[in-house]
Amino acid sequence: MKDELPTRKDIRFKYYDYSQRGMYFITICIKNRIQILGKIINNNHIELTNEGKIVEYYIKKIQLVYKNVIIDECIIMPNHIHMILIINNKNNVTISRIIKQYKICVSKKIGYSIWQKSFYEHIIRNKIEYDRIKQYVQNNIKNWKTEEYSM
């Protein structure tokens, strides 16, 4: 008899409207944390691979496709992406839909899916939290060796 797979826990707030105006910290990981997007050079910049360049290109396209969405801050790491995504006005498109469409576009261009299922999001509630998260994203390359995703 096969072991049953664990049921995936829903990590989104049950009654929160993810299409409403707000700021969101997003992390998208590569399947099995494979370092496919680039290589950290001297702990101060990343040299993107072809896959990393495709990932970067489609991140920039998000705010062109979704007019009321801004990618305020973003860093592409070897095996994950961090971004602060801002929705300026309520719309009919949720954060999940934006990320799903983004992953689909990247996968089609690369020719296969590189993504781990789902993504992490955190609703940024105030300026202090925003400043802390923005600094974390900006310093991510410098902290690569100590970050949990570098394993």
OpenMM code with the backbone's topology and positions (N, CA, C; nanometers):
from openmm import Vec3, app, unit

residues = "MET LYS ASP GLU LEU PRO THR ARG LYS ASP ILE ARG PHE LYS TYR TYR ASP TYR SER GLN ARG GLY MET TYR PHE ILE THR ILE CYS ILE LYS ASN ARG ILE GLN ILE LEU GLY LYS ILE ILE ASN ASN ASN HIS ILE GLU LEU THR ASN GLU GLY LYS ILE VAL GLU TYR TYR ILE LYS LYS ILE GLN LEU VAL TYR LYS ASN VAL ILE ILE ASP GLU CYS ILE ILE MET PRO ASN HIS ILE HIS MET ILE LEU ILE ILE ASN ASN LYS ASN ASN VAL THR ILE SER ARG ILE ILE LYS GLN TYR LYS ILE CYS VAL SER LYS LYS ILE GLY TYR SER ILE TRP GLN LYS SER PHE TYR GLU HIS ILE ILE ARG ASN LYS ILE GLU TYR ASP ARG ILE LYS GLN TYR VAL GLN ASN ASN ILE LYS ASN TRP LYS THR GLU GLU TYR SER MET".split()
positions = [
    Vec3(0.0834, -0.1186, 0.0000),
    Vec3(0.0000, 0.0000, 0.0000),
    Vec3(0.0884, 0.1256, 0.0000),
    Vec3(0.0573, 0.2168, -0.0881),
    Vec3(0.1360, 0.3400, -0.0969),
    Vec3(0.1049, 0.4322, 0.0197),
    Vec3(0.2113, 0.5001, 0.0669),
    Vec3(0.1908, 0.6020, 0.1697),
    Vec3(0.1161, 0.7195, 0.1076),
    Vec3(0.0258, 0.7757, 0.1837),
    Vec3(-0.0454, 0.8931, 0.1344),
    Vec3(0.0456, 1.0142, 0.1432),
    Vec3(0.0397, 1.0961, 0.0416),
    Vec3(0.1153, 1.2210, 0.0432),
    Vec3(0.0493, 1.3174, 0.1401),
    Vec3(0.1293, 1.3980, 0.2087),
    Vec3(0.0687, 1.4942, 0.3010),
    Vec3(-0.0139, 1.5973, 0.2240),
    Vec3(-0.1200, 1.6435, 0.2856),
    Vec3(-0.2028, 1.7473, 0.2252),
    Vec3(-0.1303, 1.8797, 0.2385),
    Vec3(-0.1226, 1.9508, 0.1281),
    Vec3(-0.0550, 2.0799, 0.1273),
    Vec3(-0.1389, 2.1813, 0.2043),
    Vec3(-0.0749, 2.2482, 0.2989),
    Vec3(-0.1411, 2.3488, 0.3808),
    Vec3(-0.1578, 2.4776, 0.3000),
    Vec3(-0.2770, 2.5376, 0.3045),
    Vec3(-0.3002, 2.6640, 0.2375),
    Vec3(-0.2335, 2.7739, 0.3188),
    Vec3(-0.1404, 2.8462, 0.2571),
    Vec3(-0.0634, 2.9468, 0.3305),
    Vec3(-0.1210, 3.0874, 0.3155),
    Vec3(-0.2277, 3.1028, 0.2421),
    Vec3(-0.2900, 3.2336, 0.2249),
    Vec3(-0.3943, 3.2554, 0.3341),
    Vec3(-0.4156, 3.3844, 0.3699),
    Vec3(-0.5223, 3.4170, 0.4648),
    Vec3(-0.6561, 3.3847, 0.4002),
    Vec3(-0.7411, 3.3154, 0.4717),
    Vec3(-0.8657, 3.2651, 0.4159),
    Vec3(-0.9573, 3.3754, 0.3624),
    Vec3(-0.9725, 3.4834, 0.4340),
    Vec3(-1.0685, 3.5868, 0.3940),
    Vec3(-1.0020, 3.7156, 0.3460),
    Vec3(-0.8741, 3.7117, 0.3175),
    Vec3(-0.8042, 3.8311, 0.2716),
    Vec3(-0.8214, 3.8457, 0.1206),
    Vec3(-0.8448, 3.9660, 0.0757),
    Vec3(-0.8612, 3.9953, -0.0660),
    Vec3(-0.7253, 4.0313, -0.1257),
    Vec3(-0.6628, 3.9356, -0.1924),
    Vec3(-0.5288, 3.9547, -0.2488),
    Vec3(-0.5287, 4.0343, -0.3800),
    Vec3(-0.6428, 4.0920, -0.4142),
    Vec3(-0.6472, 4.1820, -0.5298),
    Vec3(-0.6553, 4.3279, -0.4845),
    Vec3(-0.6599, 4.3482, -0.3529),
    Vec3(-0.6749, 4.4848, -0.3022),
    Vec3(-0.5424, 4.5591, -0.2987),
    Vec3(-0.5550, 4.6903, -0.2872),
    Vec3(-0.4390, 4.7784, -0.2799),
    Vec3(-0.3508, 4.7364, -0.1621),
    Vec3(-0.2185, 4.7295, -0.1860),
    Vec3(-0.1280, 4.6933, -0.0782),
    Vec3(0.0104, 4.6601, -0.1291),
    Vec3(0.0983, 4.6311, -0.0321),
    Vec3(0.2360, 4.5925, -0.0628),
    Vec3(0.2563, 4.4482, -0.0165),
    Vec3(0.3257, 4.3713, -0.0990),
    Vec3(0.3437, 4.2290, -0.0724),
    Vec3(0.4902, 4.1902, -0.0946),
    Vec3(0.5452, 4.1175, 0.0009),
    Vec3(0.6799, 4.0616, -0.0141),
    Vec3(0.6616, 3.9210, -0.0689),
    Vec3(0.7207, 3.8949, -0.1840),
    Vec3(0.7040, 3.7681, -0.2550),
    Vec3(0.8388, 3.6970, -0.2659),
    Vec3(0.8377, 3.5663, -0.2408),
    Vec3(0.9542, 3.4818, -0.2667),
    Vec3(0.9087, 3.3663, -0.3538),
    Vec3(0.9781, 3.3467, -0.4649),
    Vec3(0.9500, 3.2359, -0.5562),
    Vec3(1.0769, 3.1517, -0.5637),
    Vec3(1.0640, 3.0230, -0.5372),
    Vec3(1.1814, 2.9340, -0.5347),
    Vec3(1.1877, 2.8439, -0.6571),
    Vec3(1.3087, 2.8059, -0.6900),
    Vec3(1.3343, 2.7094, -0.7960),
    Vec3(1.3158, 2.5690, -0.7384),
    Vec3(1.2593, 2.4816, -0.8204),
    Vec3(1.2351, 2.3432, -0.7791),
    Vec3(1.3646, 2.2799, -0.7276),
    Vec3(1.3561, 2.2180, -0.6108),
    Vec3(1.4680, 2.1503, -0.5453),
    Vec3(1.5853, 2.2435, -0.5139),
    Vec3(1.5585, 2.3735, -0.5151),
    Vec3(1.6590, 2.4769, -0.4855),
    Vec3(1.7844, 2.4676, -0.5724),
    Vec3(1.7669, 2.4196, -0.6931),
    Vec3(1.8787, 2.4110, -0.7871),
    Vec3(1.9206, 2.5525, -0.8262),
    Vec3(2.0485, 2.5781, -0.8268),
    Vec3(2.1018, 2.7122, -0.8543),
    Vec3(2.1152, 2.7319, -1.0057),
    Vec3(2.0027, 2.7592, -1.0682),
    Vec3(1.9958, 2.7668, -1.2140),
    Vec3(1.9938, 2.9099, -1.2682),
    Vec3(1.9660, 3.0088, -1.1830),
    Vec3(1.9441, 3.1453, -1.2316),
    Vec3(2.0705, 3.2298, -1.2419),
    Vec3(2.1762, 3.1888, -1.1728),
    Vec3(2.2985, 3.2669, -1.1796),
    Vec3(2.3982, 3.2261, -1.0736),
    Vec3(2.5055, 3.3016, -1.0698),
    Vec3(2.6133, 3.2742, -0.9750),
    Vec3(2.6503, 3.4047, -0.9053),
    Vec3(2.6657, 3.3978, -0.7726),
    Vec3(2.7069, 3.5142, -0.6948),
    Vec3(2.8573, 3.5342, -0.7147),
    Vec3(2.8944, 3.6551, -0.7515),
    Vec3(3.0350, 3.6897, -0.7759),
    Vec3(3.0823, 3.7842, -0.6652),
    Vec3(3.1869, 3.7435, -0.5938),
    Vec3(3.2494, 3.8249, -0.4886),
    Vec3(3.1509, 3.8807, -0.3855),
    Vec3(3.0440, 3.8101, -0.3624),
    Vec3(2.9419, 3.8522, -0.2647),
    Vec3(2.8870, 3.9922, -0.2895),
    Vec3(2.8938, 4.0413, -0.4147),
    Vec3(2.8387, 4.1748, -0.4378),
    Vec3(2.7527, 4.1886, -0.5627),
    Vec3(2.7489, 4.0878, -0.6502),
    Vec3(2.6550, 4.0916, -0.7621),
    Vec3(2.6312, 3.9498, -0.8144),
    Vec3(2.5267, 3.9365, -0.8924),
    Vec3(2.4953, 3.8066, -0.9512),
    Vec3(2.5165, 3.8129, -1.1015),
    Vec3(2.5797, 3.7107, -1.1515),
    Vec3(2.5951, 3.6942, -1.2955),
    Vec3(2.4845, 3.5987, -1.3398),
    Vec3(2.3866, 3.6518, -1.4132),
    Vec3(2.2704, 3.5719, -1.4510),
    Vec3(2.3030, 3.4750, -1.5643),
    Vec3(2.2433, 3.3582, -1.5564),
    Vec3(2.2483, 3.2611, -1.6658),
    Vec3(2.1431, 3.3023, -1.7686),
    Vec3(2.1319, 3.2273, -1.8773),
    Vec3(2.0252, 3.2540, -1.9745),
    Vec3(1.8886, 3.2428, -1.9076),
    Vec3(1.8708, 3.1418, -1.8217),
    Vec3(1.7443, 3.1267, -1.7492),
    Vec3(1.7200, 3.2478, -1.6582),
    Vec3(1.8243, 3.2932, -1.5925),
    Vec3(1.8133, 3.4103, -1.5057),
    Vec3(1.7748, 3.5357, -1.5826),
    Vec3(1.8271, 3.5497, -1.7032),
    Vec3(1.7931, 3.6655, -1.7873),
    Vec3(1.6463, 3.6598, -1.8318),
    Vec3(1.5973, 3.5404, -1.8581),
    Vec3(1.4554, 3.5238, -1.8935),
    Vec3(1.3675, 3.5592, -1.7741),
    Vec3(1.4058, 3.5112, -1.6558),
    Vec3(1.3342, 3.5436, -1.5325),
    Vec3(1.3295, 3.6952, -1.5130),
    Vec3(1.4421, 3.7620, -1.5314),
    Vec3(1.4500, 3.9071, -1.5158),
    Vec3(1.3607, 3.9789, -1.6174),
    Vec3(1.3650, 3.9353, -1.7421),
    Vec3(1.2855, 3.9964, -1.8481),
    Vec3(1.1365, 3.9931, -1.8124),
    Vec3(1.0881, 3.8776, -1.7673),
    Vec3(0.9451, 3.8652, -1.7375),
    Vec3(0.9057, 3.9344, -1.6068),
    Vec3(0.9988, 3.9534, -1.5157),
    Vec3(0.9680, 4.0349, -1.3971),
    Vec3(0.9381, 4.1775, -1.4418),
    Vec3(1.0190, 4.2289, -1.5319),
    Vec3(0.9977, 4.3651, -1.5825),
    Vec3(0.8654, 4.3777, -1.6581),
    Vec3(0.8204, 4.2696, -1.7198),
    Vec3(0.6953, 4.2706, -1.7959),
    Vec3(0.5722, 4.2757, -1.7053),
    Vec3(0.5838, 4.2327, -1.5799),
    Vec3(0.4680, 4.2285, -1.4899),
    Vec3(0.3985, 4.3638, -1.4845),
    Vec3(0.4740, 4.4699, -1.4632),
    Vec3(0.4109, 4.6015, -1.4490),
    Vec3(0.3636, 4.6594, -1.5818),
    Vec3(0.4047, 4.6018, -1.6925),
    Vec3(0.3506, 4.6430, -1.8219),
    Vec3(0.2175, 4.5739, -1.8500),
    Vec3(0.2074, 4.4498, -1.8077),
    Vec3(0.0846, 4.3731, -1.8280),
    Vec3(-0.0236, 4.4161, -1.7288),
    Vec3(0.0158, 4.4362, -1.6031),
    Vec3(-0.0784, 4.4757, -1.4988),
    Vec3(-0.0501, 4.6218, -1.4652),
    Vec3(-0.1311, 4.7109, -1.5202),
    Vec3(-0.1050, 4.8555, -1.5138),
    Vec3(-0.1022, 4.9123, -1.3724),
    Vec3(-0.1727, 4.8514, -1.2797),
    Vec3(-0.1763, 4.9053, -1.1432),
    Vec3(-0.0816, 4.8307, -1.0493),
    Vec3(0.0137, 4.7577, -1.1055),
    Vec3(0.1108, 4.6818, -1.0268),
    Vec3(0.2502, 4.7379, -1.0509),
    Vec3(0.3262, 4.7516, -0.9418),
    Vec3(0.4648, 4.7976, -0.9492),
    Vec3(0.5530, 4.6933, -0.8811),
    Vec3(0.6631, 4.6588, -0.9450),
    Vec3(0.7665, 4.5793, -0.8792),
    Vec3(0.8614, 4.6823, -0.8193),
    Vec3(0.8470, 4.7058, -0.6901),
    Vec3(0.9199, 4.8127, -0.6221),
    Vec3(1.0661, 4.7755, -0.5996),
    Vec3(1.0898, 4.6537, -0.5664),
    Vec3(1.2257, 4.6055, -0.5379),
    Vec3(1.2289, 4.4594, -0.5788),
    Vec3(1.3414, 4.4161, -0.6341),
    Vec3(1.3506, 4.2762, -0.6767),
    Vec3(1.4965, 4.2340, -0.6777),
    Vec3(1.5203, 4.1097, -0.6396),
    Vec3(1.6536, 4.0513, -0.6525),
    Vec3(1.6380, 3.9081, -0.7029),
    Vec3(1.7150, 3.8754, -0.8034),
    Vec3(1.7205, 3.7383, -0.8549),
    Vec3(1.8430, 3.6745, -0.7935),
    Vec3(1.8227, 3.5653, -0.7256),
    Vec3(1.9300, 3.4901, -0.6629),
    Vec3(1.9491, 3.3601, -0.7413),
    Vec3(2.0534, 3.2830, -0.7137),
    Vec3(2.0769, 3.1610, -0.7918),
    Vec3(1.9594, 3.0620, -0.7920),
    Vec3(1.8844, 3.0554, -0.6810),
    Vec3(1.7768, 2.9562, -0.6751),
    Vec3(1.6438, 3.0106, -0.6230),
    Vec3(1.6295, 3.1410, -0.6217),
    Vec3(1.5023, 3.2011, -0.5812),
    Vec3(1.4979, 3.3479, -0.6205),
    Vec3(1.3805, 3.4058, -0.6071),
    Vec3(1.3583, 3.5471, -0.6367),
    Vec3(1.2867, 3.6087, -0.5170),
    Vec3(1.3282, 3.7287, -0.4793),
    Vec3(1.2543, 3.8083, -0.3811),
    Vec3(1.2060, 3.9337, -0.4526),
    Vec3(1.0846, 3.9762, -0.4224),
    Vec3(1.0364, 4.1025, -0.4766),
    Vec3(0.9350, 4.1662, -0.3828),
    Vec3(0.9281, 4.2965, -0.3906),
    Vec3(0.8196, 4.3708, -0.3260),
    Vec3(0.7279, 4.4137, -0.4390),
    Vec3(0.6072, 4.3626, -0.4341),
    Vec3(0.5073, 4.3890, -0.5362),
    Vec3(0.4016, 4.4808, -0.4751),
    Vec3(0.3710, 4.5893, -0.5432),
    Vec3(0.2732, 4.6856, -0.4934),
    Vec3(0.1541, 4.6895, -0.5879),
    Vec3(0.0352, 4.6739, -0.5323),
    Vec3(-0.0884, 4.6945, -0.6085),
    Vec3(-0.1396, 4.8328, -0.5701),
    Vec3(-0.1495, 4.9224, -0.6680),
    Vec3(-0.1904, 5.0603, -0.6416),
    Vec3(-0.3410, 5.0770, -0.6249),
    Vec3(-0.4176, 5.0028, -0.6995),
    Vec3(-0.5634, 5.0119, -0.6932),
    Vec3(-0.6231, 4.8730, -0.6973),
    Vec3(-0.7344, 4.8557, -0.6295),
    Vec3(-0.8034, 4.7261, -0.6324),
    Vec3(-0.8355, 4.6907, -0.7767),
    Vec3(-0.8197, 4.5641, -0.8073),
    Vec3(-0.8510, 4.5164, -0.9414),
    Vec3(-0.9069, 4.3759, -0.9322),
    Vec3(-0.9266, 4.3134, -1.0447),
    Vec3(-0.9812, 4.1774, -1.0468),
    Vec3(-0.8739, 4.0707, -1.0503),
    Vec3(-0.7487, 4.1104, -1.0452),
    Vec3(-0.6384, 4.0147, -1.0540),
    Vec3(-0.5723, 4.0011, -0.9171),
    Vec3(-0.5576, 3.8788, -0.8704),
    Vec3(-0.4960, 3.8532, -0.7403),
    Vec3(-0.3451, 3.8346, -0.7544),
    Vec3(-0.2765, 3.8417, -0.6412),
    Vec3(-0.1327, 3.8139, -0.6381),
    Vec3(-0.1067, 3.6735, -0.6935),
    Vec3(-0.1877, 3.5768, -0.6534),
    Vec3(-0.1691, 3.4388, -0.7015),
    Vec3(-0.1787, 3.4310, -0.8530),
    Vec3(-0.2711, 3.5026, -0.9101),
    Vec3(-0.2877, 3.5019, -1.0558),
    Vec3(-0.1664, 3.5648, -1.1242),
    Vec3(-0.1174, 3.6751, -1.0699),
    Vec3(0.0001, 3.7423, -1.1270),
    Vec3(0.1204, 3.6487, -1.1260),
    Vec3(0.1452, 3.5838, -1.0116),
    Vec3(0.2613, 3.4946, -0.9994),
    Vec3(0.2436, 3.3709, -1.0867),
    Vec3(0.1224, 3.3169, -1.0924),
    Vec3(0.0963, 3.1993, -1.1771),
    Vec3(0.1247, 3.2324, -1.3237),
    Vec3(0.0729, 3.3463, -1.3709),
    Vec3(0.0963, 3.3871, -1.5101),
    Vec3(0.2445, 3.4109, -1.5369),
    Vec3(0.3126, 3.4717, -1.4396),
    Vec3(0.4560, 3.4961, -1.4517),
    Vec3(0.5313, 3.3636, -1.4684),
    Vec3(0.5018, 3.2683, -1.3820),
    Vec3(0.5691, 3.1379, -1.3888),
    Vec3(0.5420, 3.0674, -1.5219),
    Vec3(0.4194, 3.0777, -1.5703),
    Vec3(0.3841, 3.0154, -1.6983),
    Vec3(0.4647, 3.0773, -1.8119),
    Vec3(0.4731, 3.2097, -1.8166),
    Vec3(0.5489, 3.2773, -1.9233),
    Vec3(0.6958, 3.2361, -1.9228),
    Vec3(0.7566, 3.2352, -1.8040),
    Vec3(0.8976, 3.1965, -1.7925),
    Vec3(0.9156, 3.0513, -1.8362),
    Vec3(0.8280, 2.9625, -1.7891),
    Vec3(0.8384, 2.8200, -1.8233),
    Vec3(0.8266, 2.7971, -1.9736),
    Vec3(0.7328, 2.8668, -2.0381),
    Vec3(0.7170, 2.8524, -2.1836),
    Vec3(0.8426, 2.8978, -2.2568),
    Vec3(0.9004, 3.0091, -2.2140),
    Vec3(1.0193, 3.0619, -2.2810),
    Vec3(1.1401, 2.9700, -2.2611),
    Vec3(1.1555, 2.9174, -2.1396),
    Vec3(1.2686, 2.8277, -2.1108),
    Vec3(1.2467, 2.6908, -2.1758),
    Vec3(1.1211, 2.6468, -2.1789),
    Vec3(1.0896, 2.5175, -2.2398),
    Vec3(1.0499, 2.4110, -2.1391),
    Vec3(1.0583, 2.4432, -2.0139),
    Vec3(1.0167, 2.3523, -1.9061),
    Vec3(1.0010, 2.4339, -1.7782),
    Vec3(0.9346, 2.3762, -1.6802),
    Vec3(0.9129, 2.4487, -1.5550),
    Vec3(1.0328, 2.4340, -1.4622),
    Vec3(1.0773, 2.5456, -1.4093),
    Vec3(1.1888, 2.5472, -1.3140),
    Vec3(1.1380, 2.5692, -1.1711),
    Vec3(1.0077, 2.5890, -1.1549),
    Vec3(0.9511, 2.6407, -1.0316),
    Vec3(0.9105, 2.5364, -0.9290),
    Vec3(0.9306, 2.5726, -0.8047),
    Vec3(0.8708, 2.4998, -0.6925),
    Vec3(0.7225, 2.5365, -0.6930),
    Vec3(0.6386, 2.4464, -0.6427),
    Vec3(0.4957, 2.4781, -0.6335),
    Vec3(0.4743, 2.5970, -0.5424),
    Vec3(0.3741, 2.6747, -0.5746),
    Vec3(0.3307, 2.7878, -0.4947),
    Vec3(0.4389, 2.8951, -0.4823),
    Vec3(0.4278, 2.9804, -0.3831),
    Vec3(0.5234, 3.0864, -0.3558),
    Vec3(0.4932, 3.1372, -0.2152),
    Vec3(0.5885, 3.2092, -0.1590),
    Vec3(0.5697, 3.2679, -0.0264),
    Vec3(0.5285, 3.4134, -0.0458),
    Vec3(0.4330, 3.4583, 0.0339),
    Vec3(0.3990, 3.5998, 0.0335),
    Vec3(0.3787, 3.6465, 0.1762),
    Vec3(0.4076, 3.7728, 0.1948),
    Vec3(0.3866, 3.8378, 0.3240),
    Vec3(0.3242, 3.9734, 0.2953),
    Vec3(0.2136, 4.0026, 0.3585),
    Vec3(0.1482, 4.1320, 0.3430),
    Vec3(0.2270, 4.2335, 0.4255),
    Vec3(0.2777, 4.3367, 0.3607),
    Vec3(0.3535, 4.4412, 0.4302),
    Vec3(0.2528, 4.5396, 0.4879),
    Vec3(0.2556, 4.5543, 0.6190),
    Vec3(0.1502, 4.6292, 0.6877),
    Vec3(0.1848, 4.7732, 0.7242),
    Vec3(0.3143, 4.8084, 0.7268),
    Vec3(0.3492, 4.9446, 0.7672),
    Vec3(0.4880, 4.9820, 0.7128),
    Vec3(0.5251, 5.1066, 0.7331),
    Vec3(0.6521, 5.1599, 0.6811),
    Vec3(0.7734, 5.0903, 0.7432),
    Vec3(0.7673, 5.0600, 0.8716),
    Vec3(0.8798, 4.9931, 0.9382),
    Vec3(0.9047, 4.8567, 0.8758),
    Vec3(0.7976, 4.7824, 0.8546),
    Vec3(0.8089, 4.6512, 0.7913),
    Vec3(0.8603, 4.6649, 0.6474),
    Vec3(0.8069, 4.7615, 0.5754),
    Vec3(0.8501, 4.7865, 0.4381),
    Vec3(1.0004, 4.8152, 0.4325),
    Vec3(1.0479, 4.9047, 0.5186),
    Vec3(1.1905, 4.9410, 0.5209),
    Vec3(1.2781, 4.8200, 0.5535),
    Vec3(1.2361, 4.7384, 0.6494),
    Vec3(1.3121, 4.6190, 0.6886),
    Vec3(1.3198, 4.5196, 0.5729),
    Vec3(1.2073, 4.4955, 0.5074),
    Vec3(1.2020, 4.3994, 0.3960),
    Vec3(1.2806, 4.4519, 0.2763),
    Vec3(1.2682, 4.5796, 0.2476),
    Vec3(1.3416, 4.6386, 0.1351),
    Vec3(1.4927, 4.6249, 0.1565),
    Vec3(1.5362, 4.6511, 0.2794),
    Vec3(1.6782, 4.6363, 0.3119),
    Vec3(1.7210, 4.4893, 0.2986),
    Vec3(1.6372, 4.3981, 0.3422),
    Vec3(1.6662, 4.2550, 0.3293),
    Vec3(1.6858, 4.2181, 0.1819),
    Vec3(1.5963, 4.2639, 0.0954),
    Vec3(1.6064, 4.2333, -0.0471),
    Vec3(1.7336, 4.2945, -0.1050),
    Vec3(1.7610, 4.4198, -0.0718),
    Vec3(1.8788, 4.4879, -0.1253),
    Vec3(2.0100, 4.4235, -0.0796),
    Vec3(2.0106, 4.3645, 0.0396),
    Vec3(2.1322, 4.3030, 0.0944),
    Vec3(2.1392, 4.1528, 0.0722),
    Vec3(2.0470, 4.0989, -0.0049),
    Vec3(2.0379, 3.9547, -0.0202),
    Vec3(2.1637, 3.8917, -0.0775),
    Vec3(2.2251, 3.9558, -0.1744),
    Vec3(2.3472, 3.8997, -0.2340),
    Vec3(2.4593, 3.8958, -0.1305),
    Vec3(2.4756, 4.0023, -0.0533),
    Vec3(2.5803, 4.0058, 0.0500),
    Vec3(2.5589, 3.8975, 0.1555),
    Vec3(2.4334, 3.8624, 0.1803),
    Vec3(2.4004, 3.7631, 0.2834),
    Vec3(2.3821, 3.6221, 0.2277),
    Vec3(2.4197, 3.6002, 0.1039),
    Vec3(2.3956, 3.4730, 0.0354),
    Vec3(2.4475, 3.3522, 0.1139),
    Vec3(2.5673, 3.3600, 0.1681),
    Vec3(2.6251, 3.2444, 0.2372),
    Vec3(2.5504, 3.2094, 0.3646),
    Vec3(2.4834, 3.3066, 0.4252),
    Vec3(2.4112, 3.2795, 0.5498),
    Vec3(2.2622, 3.2579, 0.5299),
    Vec3(2.2150, 3.2799, 0.4092),
    Vec3(2.0722, 3.2674, 0.3842),
    Vec3(2.0316, 3.1214, 0.3708),
    Vec3(1.9121, 3.0895, 0.4178),
    Vec3(1.8642, 2.9517, 0.4152),
    Vec3(1.8494, 2.8965, 0.2741),
    Vec3(1.8266, 2.9809, 0.1724),
    Vec3(1.8056, 2.9346, 0.0371),
    Vec3(1.9357, 2.8970, -0.0332),
    Vec3(2.0494, 2.9272, 0.0257),
    Vec3(2.1769, 2.9003, -0.0425),
    Vec3(2.2214, 2.7553, -0.0288),
    Vec3(2.1506, 2.6796, 0.0456),
    Vec3(2.1902, 2.5389, 0.0674),
    Vec3(2.1609, 2.4534, -0.0535),
] * unit.nanometer
topology = app.Topology()
chain = topology.addChain("A")
for resn in residues:
    res = topology.addResidue(resn, chain)
    for name in ("N", "CA", "C"):
        topology.addAtom(name, app.Element.getBySymbol(name[0]), res)
